[in-house]
Amino acid sequence: MIQSLRVAFGVDNNSACLSETTAVCIEVFDCYDCIPAEQRSYIRTKDEEPVHFTLNNPKAENICFAAVDNCLLGSRDPAKCDFIIGNEQKFYFVEIKNTIINKRRAARASALTQLDSSIGHLRKSINLIDTELIAVICLKAKQVYPLQTATRSAEVVKFKLTHNATLMEGQSAIF
């Protein structure tokens, strides 16, 4: 799958934006505090780094991590999600939003646009017919919330009809 992503995004084998792991717990953060050139999603490697999304991988499957926003796609590209993580069986498209409680509606709307654009972009280059797609809106919070079906049924139905993808909201999932 990593080779398919390299082709889809037009990057070479040395791209720091793509990596593979078989870790049983993959913790990801979006580096808002980094210098602009490094503001993207990363797999957490140090205790002092925050955790915004956790993917538990109990079977130690080989999983590809692709930092999309500000890495595989630049700031001039259309709206896109923060990262993609998964393999041929299942792909999570994740958009992390740093928001306050009274701005969550706008953050969700923006996340939906970015997730929609990212799935559409990848479908143009990779055959995802047999891949389970999960679009995740991850609103940063002090308490970790597991994945749950998004509350707005029209949005859930639209994602299912448009992309054959499940729309979820949360900060953790099990592969």
C-alpha positions in Angstrom: 0.0 0.0 0.0 2.8 2.4 0.7 3.9 2.2 -2.9 0.4 3.0 -4.1 0.4 6.1 -1.9 3.8 7.1 -3.2 2.4 7.0 -6.8 -0.9 8.7 -5.8 0.9 11.6 -4.2 3.9 11.7 -6.6 6.6 11.2 -3.9 9.8 9.1 -3.9 10.9 6.4 -1.6 12.7 8.9 0.7 9.7 10.9 1.6 9.4 11.6 5.4 5.7 11.9 4.9 5.1 8.2 4.5 6.1 5.4 6.9 5.1 1.9 7.9 4.7 0.3 11.3 3.5 -2.8 13.0 3.2 -1.2 16.5 0.3 -2.3 18.6 -0.4 1.3 19.7 0.1 4.1 17.2 -0.3 7.6 18.7 -0.5 10.5 16.3 -0.3 14.2 16.9 -0.7 17.3 14.8 2.2 19.7 15.5 0.5 23.1 15.7 3.4 24.6 17.7 6.1 23.6 15.2 7.8 26.1 12.8 5.5 26.5 9.7 7.6 24.1 7.5 7.2 21.3 10.1 3.5 21.8 10.9 2.0 18.4 10.0 1.0 15.1 11.6 3.5 12.8 13.2 3.6 9.4 14.9 4.5 10.2 18.5 8.0 9.1 19.5 8.7 11.1 22.7 6.8 11.3 26.0 6.6 15.1 25.8 4.7 15.0 22.5 0.9 15.2 22.7 -1.5 12.5 21.6 -4.4 13.6 19.4 -5.4 10.3 17.9 -4.6 6.7 18.9 -5.0 3.6 16.7 -4.7 0.3 18.6 -3.4 -2.4 16.4 -3.7 -5.6 18.5 -2.8 -8.0 15.7 0.3 -5.9 14.8 -0.8 -5.5 11.2 1.5 -3.7 8.8 0.0 -0.2 8.6 1.0 2.7 6.5 1.0 6.3 7.9 0.7 9.2 5.5 1.0 12.8 6.7 -1.1 14.5 4.1 -1.7 18.2 5.1 1.4 20.3 4.7 3.5 17.2 3.8 2.3 15.1 0.9 0.1 18.0 -0.2 1.2 21.6 0.4 -0.7 24.6 1.6 -1.7 25.6 -2.0 -3.5 22.3 -2.6 -7.2 22.0 -2.1 -8.5 21.2 1.4 -7.2 17.9 2.8 -7.2 15.8 5.9 -4.3 15.8 8.3 -3.3 12.1 7.8 -4.3 8.7 6.5 -3.5 5.5 8.3 -4.3 1.9 7.4 -3.7 -0.8 4.8 -5.5 -2.5 1.9 -8.3 -3.7 4.3 -9.1 -0.5 6.2 -8.1 3.2 5.8 -8.7 5.9 8.3 -8.8 9.5 7.0 -8.4 11.7 10.0 -8.8 15.5 10.5 -7.8 16.9 13.8 -9.3 20.2 14.9 -8.0 22.3 17.7 -11.2 24.1 18.7 -13.1 25.4 21.7 -16.6 24.3 22.6 -18.6 27.1 21.0 -16.7 26.7 17.7 -17.2 23.0 17.2 -19.9 23.3 14.6 -17.6 25.4 12.3 -14.7 23.0 13.0 -16.9 20.0 12.0 -18.0 21.7 8.8 -14.4 22.4 7.9 -13.4 18.9 8.7 -16.1 17.4 6.5 -14.9 19.4 3.6 -11.3 18.3 4.2 -12.2 14.6 4.6 -14.4 14.7 1.5 -11.6 16.3 -0.6 -9.0 13.8 0.7 -11.1 10.7 -0.1 -11.9 12.0 -3.5 -8.3 12.7 -4.2 -7.1 9.3 -3.2 -9.9 7.5 -5.1 -8.6 9.1 -8.4 -5.3 7.3 -7.9 -5.9 4.1 -5.9 -8.6 1.4 -6.3 -10.3 1.5 -2.9 -13.3 -0.7 -3.8 -12.4 -3.5 -1.4 -11.1 -1.2 1.3 -13.2 -0.1 4.3 -13.0 3.6 4.5 -13.5 5.5 7.8 -13.5 9.3 7.9 -12.7 10.6 11.4 -13.4 14.1 12.8 -11.0 14.3 15.8 -11.8 17.3 18.0 -8.9 17.8 20.4 -10.0 17.5 24.1 -8.3 16.8 27.4 -10.4 13.6 27.8 -9.9 10.9 25.1 -13.1 9.9 23.3 -13.3 6.6 21.4 -14.8 6.6 17.9 -18.5 7.1 17.7 -20.8 7.5 14.8 -21.2 11.2 13.9 -24.3 12.7 15.4 -25.6 14.4 12.2 -27.3 11.7 10.3 -27.4 13.6 7.0 -23.6 13.9 7.0 -23.3 10.2 7.8 -25.6 9.3 4.9 -23.9 11.6 2.5 -20.4 10.1 3.3 -21.8 6.6 2.8 -23.5 7.4 -0.5 -20.7 9.6 -1.9 -17.6 7.6 -0.8 -18.9 4.4 0.7 -17.2 5.6 3.9 -18.3 5.6 7.5 -18.2 9.0 9.1 -17.1 8.9 12.7 -16.0 11.3 15.5 -13.5 10.6 18.2 -9.8 10.3 19.3 -9.2 6.6 19.3 -10.0 3.4 17.2 -9.1 -0.3 17.0 -7.7 -1.6 13.7 
